[in-house]
Amino acid sequence: MTGRRNRLIGYAAGAFLLALAFAGEGRFGLMAAFSGPVLAVLFEALAIYCLYQLARGDLKLRGRVWPAYRIGTAESPGYDCRLRLLDDAVSIEPAAEAGQAAVRLPHQKISGVSVDGECLRIACSGDTVVLQPGGADVVSSARTRLSEALRAEISLRIGPPR
């Protein structure tokens, strides 16, 4: 819808400049006749570029709770959960149907946080928790960006590497 609207704005600007070309005299009329279509294309390209940058921009974490999927291990199966950033810990709260206990990772025990593709890896007390942030409707690139943003936020909260 936005692309169609921007295209229409570009065409309207081009039509306006063409109208000036027929109404104008001398060089300005000729310049407007050639610049109208060019400006219409430039307006559309600028709108597409702005929308692309807006969609791709830095992800700001505006909440403290995110849906996630905890990747299973040999000892426990994977399950849907919620990742909660607390002031002194990272909490992994399983969905009610998962039948698992909540996991609390205190900041003092977290030894490292990294991103592996779409997944967030949190190393804590010799164990590694692997999470895939975002719901089922989140695309891969957004999931990767969310993992990076969460890694940065958790790293900031736990302080320098130990």
N, CA, C and O of each residue as an XYZ file, in Angstrom:
648
protein
N       0.819     -1.189      0.000
C       0.000      0.000      0.000
C       0.862      1.252      0.000
O       0.564      2.203     -0.722
N       1.927      1.269      0.797
C       2.785      2.437      0.882
C       3.501      2.671     -0.438
O       3.651      3.816     -0.865
N       3.951      1.589     -1.098
C       4.638      1.727     -2.378
C       3.728      2.343     -3.430
O       4.152      3.189     -4.216
N       2.482      1.912     -3.436
C       1.524      2.451     -4.396
C       1.295      3.944     -4.126
O       1.227      4.747     -5.056
N       1.178      4.303     -2.851
C       0.965      5.707     -2.503
C       2.174      6.551     -2.911
O       2.012      7.638     -3.466
N       3.376      6.059     -2.641
C       4.581      6.811     -3.001
C       4.713      6.942     -4.519
O       5.137      7.983     -5.021
N       4.349      5.888     -5.245
C       4.393      5.943     -6.696
C       3.411      6.990     -7.210
O       3.727      7.747     -8.128
N       2.224      7.029     -6.618
C       1.237      8.027     -7.027
C       1.715      9.445     -6.726
O       1.479     10.357     -7.518
N       2.381      9.638     -5.595
C       2.928     10.957     -5.273
C       3.984     11.345     -6.291
O       4.027     12.490     -6.741
N       4.840     10.389     -6.659
C       5.862     10.664     -7.673
C       5.260     11.024     -9.014
O       5.715     11.958     -9.674
N       4.229     10.282     -9.423
C       3.573     10.580    -10.693
C       2.877     11.930    -10.646
O       2.889     12.668    -11.631
N       2.270     12.262     -9.511
C       1.609     13.567     -9.383
C       2.634     14.695     -9.472
O       2.377     15.717    -10.108
N       3.802     14.512     -8.834
C       4.851     15.536     -8.920
C       5.337     15.670    -10.364
O       5.578     16.780    -10.837
N       5.481     14.540    -11.065
C       5.898     14.592    -12.462
C       4.861     15.274    -13.331
O       5.206     16.068    -14.207
N       3.595     14.971    -13.096
C       2.521     15.611    -13.870
C       2.486     17.111    -13.613
O       2.243     17.895    -14.531
N       2.725     17.506    -12.385
C       2.752     18.934    -12.053
C       3.877     19.642    -12.812
O       3.691     20.730    -13.357
N       5.052     18.997    -12.835
C       6.173     19.611    -13.553
C       5.928     19.631    -15.060
O       6.346     20.568    -15.740
N       5.255     18.609    -15.589
C       4.901     18.635    -17.011
C       3.921     19.760    -17.303
O       4.010     20.409    -18.345
N       2.989     19.995    -16.393
C       2.047     21.101    -16.568
C       2.792     22.425    -16.582
O       2.451     23.327    -17.348
N       3.805     22.543    -15.741
C       4.622     23.760    -15.754
C       5.360     23.904    -17.082
O       5.567     25.017    -17.565
N       5.754     22.778    -17.669
C       6.482     22.826    -18.937
C       5.611     23.425    -20.035
O       6.090     24.221    -20.843
N       4.356     23.054    -20.071
C       3.480     23.578    -21.113
C       3.052     25.012    -20.825
O       2.742     25.770    -21.744
N       3.035     25.379    -19.556
C       2.624     26.735    -19.203
C       3.806     27.689    -19.199
O       3.623     28.898    -19.340
N       5.012     27.168    -19.041
C       6.191     28.023    -18.905
C       6.728     28.500    -20.236
O       6.258     28.103    -21.302
N       7.713     29.352    -20.145
C       8.341     29.888    -21.337
C       9.822     29.537    -21.342
O      10.428     29.365    -20.284
N      10.383     29.436    -22.489
C      11.834     29.318    -22.651
C      12.420     28.064    -22.044
O      11.857     26.974    -22.145
N      13.560     28.245    -21.414
C      14.327     27.118    -20.889
C      13.634     26.381    -19.744
O      13.748     25.160    -19.641
N      12.921     27.104    -18.889
C      12.279     26.435    -17.761
C      11.241     25.420    -18.236
O      11.128     24.340    -17.657
N      10.496     25.745    -19.261
C       9.491     24.822    -19.786
C      10.132     23.553    -20.318
O       9.618     22.461    -20.077
N      11.237     23.669    -21.034
C      11.933     22.501    -21.569
C      12.545     21.665    -20.445
O      12.509     20.435    -20.494
N      13.111     22.337    -19.422
C      13.713     21.626    -18.298
C      12.639     20.847    -17.528
O      12.873     19.709    -17.119
N      11.481     21.449    -17.333
C      10.420     20.779    -16.593
C       9.910     19.563    -17.360
O       9.538     18.562    -16.747
N       9.887     19.633    -18.676
C       9.407     18.504    -19.473
C      10.304     17.281    -19.303
O       9.812     16.153    -19.299
N      11.601     17.488    -19.164
C      12.523     16.364    -18.998
C      12.698     15.939    -17.540
O      12.938     14.766    -17.254
N      12.577     16.892    -16.630
C      12.837     16.551    -15.232
C      11.634     15.924    -14.537
O      11.808     15.274    -13.507
N      10.431     16.094    -15.057
C       9.247     15.522    -14.415
C       9.327     14.016    -14.237
O       9.222     13.533    -13.109
N       9.510     13.254    -15.316
C       9.609     11.794    -15.161
C      10.822     11.362    -14.336
O      10.752     10.390    -13.584
N      11.930     12.085    -14.479
C      13.122     11.740    -13.708
C      12.860     11.945    -12.217
O      13.231     11.103    -11.398
N      12.224     13.055    -11.865
C      11.916     13.300    -10.459
C      10.922     12.283     -9.910
O      11.013     11.898     -8.745
N       9.980     11.849    -10.729
C       9.032     10.832    -10.274
C       9.762      9.544     -9.903
O       9.465      8.939     -8.873
N      10.704      9.127    -10.727
C      11.479      7.920    -10.448
C      12.362      8.132     -9.222
O      12.499      7.224     -8.403
N      12.969      9.322     -9.079
C      13.815      9.590     -7.919
C      13.011      9.613     -6.618
O      13.484      9.122     -5.593
N      11.808     10.176     -6.648
C      10.955     10.160     -5.458
C      10.639      8.726     -5.051
O      10.677      8.389     -3.868
N      10.328      7.888     -6.026
C      10.003      6.497     -5.716
C      11.233      5.769     -5.174
O      11.122      5.005     -4.215
N      12.393      5.992     -5.770
C      13.621      5.349     -5.295
C      13.953      5.804     -3.876
O      14.376      4.997     -3.049
N      13.764      7.082     -3.595
C      14.026      7.600     -2.252
C      13.070      6.974     -1.239
O      13.486      6.613     -0.138
N      11.811      6.843     -1.597
C      10.836      6.233     -0.690
C      11.186      4.771     -0.423
O      11.097      4.315      0.717
N      11.576      4.040     -1.447
C      11.953      2.629     -1.278
C      13.190      2.519     -0.394
O      13.245      1.653      0.480
N      14.179      3.376     -0.603
C      15.394      3.362      0.205
C      15.066      3.655      1.673
O      15.577      2.978      2.565
N      14.222      4.652      1.929
C      13.852      5.004      3.303
C      13.120      3.849      3.984
O      13.390      3.544      5.145
N      12.203      3.211      3.276
C      11.489      2.075      3.845
C      12.434      0.907      4.122
O      12.286      0.221      5.133
N      13.391      0.676      3.246
C      14.362     -0.400      3.443
C      15.207     -0.136      4.689
O      15.416     -1.035      5.503
N      15.693      1.100      4.836
C      16.512      1.433      5.995
C      15.700      1.361      7.285
O      16.213      0.949      8.325
N      14.447      1.759      7.213
C      13.587      1.695      8.387
C      13.360      0.243      8.805
O      13.379     -0.068      9.996
N      13.147     -0.635      7.847
C      12.912     -2.047      8.153
C      14.177     -2.738      8.634
O      14.102     -3.683      9.419
N      15.323     -2.289      8.183
C      16.585     -2.937      8.486
C      17.274     -2.345      9.713
O      18.215     -2.944     10.234
N      16.829     -1.194     10.179
C      17.508     -0.433     11.228
C      17.855     -1.220     12.473
O      17.447     -2.371     12.627
N      18.605     -0.599     13.354
C      19.011     -1.232     14.599
C      17.791     -1.558     15.436
O      16.884     -0.741     15.597
N      17.792     -2.753     15.955
C      16.681     -3.208     16.766
C      16.864     -2.688     18.185
O      17.896     -2.936     18.808
N      15.891     -1.984     18.688
C      15.935     -1.501     20.058
C      15.041     -2.413     20.896
O      13.899     -2.690     20.529
N      15.566     -2.863     22.000
C      14.792     -3.730     22.877
C      13.899     -2.850     23.736
O      14.380     -2.137     24.617
N      12.610     -2.902     23.482
C      11.684     -2.039     24.198
C      10.958     -2.769     25.327
O      10.203     -2.153     26.079
N      11.174     -4.029     25.444
C      10.487     -4.792     26.477
C      11.487     -5.524     27.342
O      12.698     -5.338     27.224
N      10.961     -6.352     28.206
C      11.827     -7.168     29.049
C      11.475     -8.647     28.934
O      12.109     -9.485     29.575
N      10.465     -8.976     28.118
C      10.034    -10.359     27.952
C       9.856    -10.639     26.464
O       9.216     -9.864     25.754
N      10.432    -11.760     25.991
C      10.328    -12.142     24.582
C       9.981    -13.615     24.460
O      10.476    -14.438     25.230
N       9.132    -13.951     23.496
C       8.871    -15.370     23.257
C      10.123    -16.031     22.682
O      10.883    -15.403     21.945
N      10.326    -17.272     23.015
C      11.513    -17.988     22.529
C      11.205    -19.479     22.493
O      10.163    -19.935     22.963
N      12.141    -20.217     21.924
C      12.073    -21.675     21.929
C      13.408    -22.157     22.472
O      14.460    -21.830     21.923
N      13.370    -22.931     23.544
C      14.611    -23.480     24.092
C      14.922    -24.751     23.318
O      14.124    -25.688     23.279
N      16.090    -24.763     22.709
C      16.520    -25.919     21.912
C      16.793    -27.085     22.860
O      17.461    -26.923     23.880
N      16.276    -28.243     22.518
C      16.425    -29.421     23.360
C      17.846    -29.980     23.358
O      18.641    -29.710     22.458
N      18.137    -30.760     24.387
C      19.422    -31.452     24.518
C      19.133    -32.939     24.679
O      17.981    -33.369     24.611
N      20.174    -33.707     24.891
C      19.995    -35.148     25.093
C      19.221    -35.423     26.385
O      18.499    -36.416     26.479
N      19.372    -34.535     27.387
C      18.708    -34.734     28.674
C      17.280    -34.211     28.702
O      16.435    -34.764     29.407
N      16.999    -33.162     27.952
C      15.648    -32.576     28.015
C      15.192    -32.153     26.617
O      15.993    -31.698     25.800
N      13.896    -32.311     26.362
C      13.376    -31.905     25.052
C      13.255    -30.376     24.956
O      13.261    -29.678     25.970
N      13.147    -29.879     23.737
C      12.951    -28.445     23.543
C      11.518    -28.047     23.867
O      10.614    -28.883     23.849
N      11.317    -26.783     24.157
C       9.974    -26.305     24.499
C       9.861    -24.799     24.265
O      10.854    -24.073     24.251
N       8.608    -24.356     24.080
C       8.317    -22.926     23.970
C       8.461    -22.294     25.346
O       8.096    -22.886     26.362
N       8.998    -21.083     25.356
C       9.188    -20.404     26.633
C       9.175    -18.894     26.427
O       8.992    -18.401     25.314
N       9.369    -18.186     27.508
C       9.501    -16.734     27.471
C      10.830    -16.390     28.115
O      11.150    -16.874     29.201
N      11.599    -15.557     27.443
C      12.881    -15.096     27.964
C      12.641    -13.761     28.644
O      12.164    -12.814     28.018
N      12.972    -13.687     29.921
C      12.731    -12.476     30.694
C      14.062    -11.956     31.221
O      14.819    -12.703     31.842
N      14.351    -10.685     30.977
C      15.559    -10.056     31.502
C      15.208     -9.346     32.801
O      14.478     -8.354     32.804
N      15.733     -9.861     33.891
C      15.518     -9.266     35.208
C      16.728     -8.404     35.554
O      17.730     -8.416     34.839
N      16.631     -7.658     36.652
C      17.750     -6.791     37.043
C      18.981     -7.585     37.445
O      20.104     -7.120     37.247
N      18.793     -8.778     38.006
C      19.929     -9.550     38.489
C      20.062    -10.931     37.854
O      20.945    -11.702     38.230
N      19.186    -11.251     36.888
C      19.224    -12.590     36.296
C      18.508    -12.606     34.948
O      17.795    -11.673     34.578
N      18.730    -13.704     34.237
C      17.983    -14.001     33.016
C      17.090    -15.178     33.369
O      17.563    -16.201     33.863
N      15.798    -15.029     33.114
C      14.849    -16.073     33.476
C      14.253    -16.696     32.216
O      13.868    -15.989     31.284
N      14.183    -18.016     32.199
C      13.556    -18.744     31.098
C      12.320    -19.418     31.678
O      12.417    -20.364     32.460
N      11.161    -18.912     31.280
C       9.891    -19.385     31.827
C       9.166    -20.214     30.782
O       8.708    -19.667     29.779
N       9.049    -21.523     30.990
C       8.399    -22.386     29.992
C       6.897    -22.115     29.896
O       6.262    -21.658     30.846
N       6.362    -22.411     28.730
C       4.918    -22.325     28.543
C       4.257    -23.371     29.435
O       4.883    -24.364     29.804
N       2.988    -23.145     29.778
C       2.282    -24.033     30.706
C       2.245    -25.479     30.211
O       2.360    -26.414     31.004
N       2.083    -25.659     28.899
C       1.982    -27.023     28.375
C       3.331    -27.729     28.249
O       3.367    -28.920     27.938
N       4.437    -27.027     28.484
C       5.761    -27.640     28.351
C       6.062    -28.606     29.490
O       6.791    -29.579     29.297
N       5.511    -28.352     30.668
C       5.753    -29.248     31.801
C       7.172    -29.175     32.332
O       7.670    -30.149     32.897
N       7.821    -28.059     32.165
C       9.195    -27.872     32.630
C       9.219    -26.817     33.742
O       8.291    -26.018     33.869
N      10.274    -26.825     34.533
C      10.441    -25.824     35.589
C      11.139    -24.597     35.009
O      11.905    -24.702     34.051
N      10.870    -23.448     35.594
C      11.530    -22.208     35.164
C      13.019    -22.293     35.493
O      13.418    -22.896     36.489
N      13.822    -21.682     34.642
C      15.269    -21.667     34.832
C      15.690    -20.223     35.079
O      15.337    -19.318     34.322
N      16.446    -20.026     36.146
C      16.926    -18.682     36.483
C      18.449    -18.698     36.403
O      19.111    -19.481     37.084
N      18.990    -17.822     35.562
C      20.439    -17.737     35.377
C      20.930    -16.410     35.962
O      20.806    -15.369     35.316
N      21.491    -16.437     37.189
C      21.979    -15.188     37.786
C      23.127    -14.602     36.963
O      23.936    -15.336     36.394
N      23.185    -13.296     36.909
C      24.228    -12.627     36.119
C      25.625    -13.037     36.566
O      26.527    -13.145     35.734
N      25.825    -13.269     37.866
C      27.156    -13.626     38.365
C      27.630    -14.972     37.833
O      28.834    -15.201     37.726
N      26.704    -15.864     37.498
C      27.086    -17.202     37.029
C      27.172    -17.303     35.509
O      27.644    -18.313     34.989
N      26.728    -16.283     34.794
C      26.800    -16.309     33.327
C      28.236    -15.987     32.915
O      28.761    -14.921     33.235
N      28.859    -16.922     32.203
C      30.258    -16.725     31.802
C      30.398    -16.225     30.369
O      31.474    -15.769     29.982
N      29.347    -16.301     29.586
C      29.436    -15.805     28.216
C      28.104    -15.881     27.496
O      27.251    -16.713     27.804
N      27.950    -14.990     26.528
C      26.744    -14.948     25.701
C      27.213    -14.791     24.267
O      28.048    -13.935     23.973
N      26.679    -15.615     23.368
C      27.072    -15.516     21.959
C      25.863    -15.799     21.072
O      24.835    -16.310     21.518
N      26.030    -15.450     19.812
C      24.979    -15.692     18.819
C      25.515    -16.685     17.812
O      26.627    -16.540     17.305
N      24.704    -17.704     17.527
C      25.057    -18.730     16.552
C      23.921    -18.790     15.536
O      22.944    -19.515     15.729
N      24.052    -18.032     14.461
C      22.982    -17.950     13.475
C      21.786    -17.239     14.076
O      21.879    -16.069     14.446
N      20.652    -17.941     14.178
C      19.440    -17.376     14.768
C      19.382    -17.603     16.276
O      18.508    -17.059     16.950
N      20.292    -18.389     16.801
C      20.203    -18.820     18.199
C      21.073    -17.980     19.121
O      22.119    -17.461     18.731
N      20.607    -17.868     20.349
C      21.320    -17.180     21.416
C      21.855    -18.240     22.370
O      21.085    -19.045     22.894
N      23.169    -18.249     22.601
C      23.792    -19.222     23.500
C      24.218    -18.505     24.769
O      24.944    -17.513     24.717
N      23.765    -19.009     25.906
C      24.126    -18.435     27.205
C      24.875    -19.514     27.979
O      24.306    -20.548     28.326
N      26.167    -19.261     28.248
C      26.981    -20.201     29.019
C      26.883    -19.831     30.494
O      27.146    -18.694     30.884
N      26.497    -20.817     31.306
C      26.278    -20.544     32.726
C      26.656    -21.778     33.542
O      26.076    -22.849     33.365
N      27.623    -21.621     34.429
C      28.035    -22.689     35.353
C      28.343    -24.005     34.641
O      27.895    -25.063     35.082
N      29.089    -23.953     33.565
C      29.482    -25.153     32.849
C      28.421    -25.724     31.931
O      28.680    -26.710     31.240
N      27.247    -25.143     31.902
C      26.160    -25.601     31.045
C      25.865    -24.502     30.026
O      26.117    -23.326     30.288
N      25.334    -24.880     28.875
C      24.968    -23.905     27.849
C      23.487    -24.025     27.544
O      22.975    -25.110     27.268
N      22.811    -22.887     27.600
C      21.398    -22.821     27.253
C      21.316    -22.208     25.854
O      21.872    -21.138     25.603
N      20.620    -22.893     24.950
C      20.483    -22.406     23.575
C      19.019    -22.047     23.344
O      18.128    -22.883     23.499
N      18.788    -20.794     22.973
C      17.435    -20.287     22.746
C      17.307    -19.751     21.332
O      18.264    -19.234     20.756
N      16.120    -19.883     20.790
C      15.808    -19.282     19.499
C      14.730    -18.228     19.771
O      13.552    -18.565     19.889
N      15.133    -16.938     19.873
C      14.171    -15.897     20.216
C      13.173    -15.629     19.090
O      13.449    -15.890     17.919
N      12.016    -15.106     19.467
C      10.987    -14.763     18.493
C       9.956    -15.865     18.388
O      10.228    -17.027     18.692
N       8.787    -15.489     17.960
C       7.718    -16.467     17.790
C       7.835    -17.191     16.463
O       8.799    -17.006     15.720
N       6.849    -18.012     16.176
C       6.855    -18.798     14.945
C       6.699    -17.932     13.705
O       7.099    -18.341     12.615
N       6.128    -16.746     13.851
C       5.897    -15.883     12.691
C       7.057    -14.943     12.394
O       6.955    -14.125     11.479
N       8.154    -15.031     13.134
C       9.304    -14.159     12.937
C      10.225    -14.768     11.880
O      10.556    -15.952     11.946
N      10.634    -13.954     10.909
C      11.509    -14.439      9.848
C      12.947    -14.578     10.350
O      13.305    -14.028     11.392
N      13.747    -15.302      9.617
C      15.109    -15.632     10.030
C      15.968    -14.395     10.284
O      16.677    -14.337     11.289
N      15.917    -13.404      9.390
C      16.764    -12.221      9.566
C      16.370    -11.435     10.811
O      17.236    -10.904     11.506
N      15.076    -11.357     11.100
C      14.626    -10.650     12.306
C      15.031    -11.426     13.560
O      15.378    -10.827     14.578
N      14.988    -12.750     13.484
C      15.387    -13.576     14.620
C      16.881    -13.403     14.910
O      17.294    -13.362     16.069
N      17.683    -13.302     13.851
C      19.117    -13.089     14.022
C      19.378    -11.732     14.663
O      20.201    -11.619     15.571
N      18.676    -10.699     14.192
C      18.854     -9.359     14.761
C      18.395     -9.316     16.218
O      19.021     -8.650     17.042
N      17.313    -10.019     16.541
C      16.845    -10.078     17.925
C      17.870    -10.794     18.797
O      18.123    -10.371     19.925
N      18.456    -11.866     18.293
C      19.494    -12.575     19.047
C      20.680    -11.666     19.318
O      21.217    -11.656     20.425
N      21.090    -10.902     18.314
C      22.213     -9.960     18.490
C      21.876     -8.896     19.525
O      22.705     -8.566     20.373
N      20.662     -8.358     19.458
C      20.261     -7.318     20.412
C      20.197     -7.879     21.835
O      20.620     -7.217     22.783
N      19.672     -9.093     21.984
C      19.623     -9.715     23.311
C      21.026    -10.028     23.826
O      21.306     -9.855     25.012
N      21.907    -10.486     22.939
C      23.293    -10.740     23.358
C      23.935     -9.473     23.881
O      24.597     -9.491     24.919
N      23.745     -8.364     23.164
C      24.328     -7.099     23.589
C      23.750     -6.647     24.930
O      24.485     -6.170     25.795
N      22.449     -6.794     25.100
C      21.802     -6.369     26.351
C      22.250     -7.223     27.529
O      22.540     -6.694     28.603
N      22.308     -8.543     27.338
C      22.741     -9.422     28.433
C      24.210     -9.180     28.748
O      24.593     -9.153     29.918
N      25.040     -9.002     27.722
C      26.470     -8.729     27.951
C      26.652     -7.431     28.726
O      27.520     -7.333     29.593
N      25.838     -6.448     28.412
C      25.906     -5.173     29.130
C      25.528     -5.368     30.594
O      26.142     -4.768     31.477
N      24.535     -6.189     30.855
C      24.067     -6.409     32.223
C      25.045     -7.234     33.046
O      25.193     -6.990     34.244
N      25.716     -8.205     32.433
C      26.627     -9.062     33.218
C      28.005     -8.437     33.380
O      28.783     -8.876     34.227
N      28.318     -7.423     32.585
C      29.603     -6.760     32.703
C      30.662     -7.420     31.842
O      30.353     -8.237     30.975
N      31.941     -7.051     32.093
C      33.029     -7.601     31.257
C      33.179     -9.102     31.454
O      32.800     -9.641     32.494
N      33.745     -9.789     30.428
C      33.920    -11.253     30.519
C      34.776    -11.639     31.710
O      35.712    -10.938     32.095
N      34.415    -12.792     32.282
C      35.156    -13.272     33.451
C      36.125    -14.345     33.048
O      36.844    -14.877     33.894
